[in-house]
Amino acid sequence: MEVYSYRSDQLAASPKEVFQIVNDDEQLKKIFTILKDIEYSTKGKRSKGAKFRITLGVRNKTYRFRNEITEYVENEKIVMKTKLKQGVITTLFSVEPKGAGSELSVQSSIESSMGVRMFIMTVKPVVKSVMNKEMKKFEAAVISEN
């Protein structure tokens, strides 16, 4: 079941330029105001098998999630799994060349069961609202860097 989906098909930067920001934790924390901390439990930061915990601050609440990168293709895509008590969310972040710029996509989904379905229906509008604002800031940061 889809949790979040975002697509920008006219980003004025190359995939390499987009990934320069994606691969910089400090820059991500400046852009995504909900992202408070990233703690790695593995040596590699952006590689298959990298494990980390993120801390998010959303609407005066703090959330911590365990994550693992399950696929990483430099300047192209990252797939990660996020463990919640409701299940595992798979998120795909991909960037493809498009003309002089790039197409950026983010998709998150969770395996559905009745309990998860109700949970997602409840949080999906909040996730969409918060993440769309954050992704617009990400796009603006990518453009201003280039």
Helices and strands as residue ranges (DSSP letters): E 2-11, H 15-22, H 25-31, E 35-40, E 51-58, E 61-73, E 77-84, E 87-98, E 101-110, H 114-145
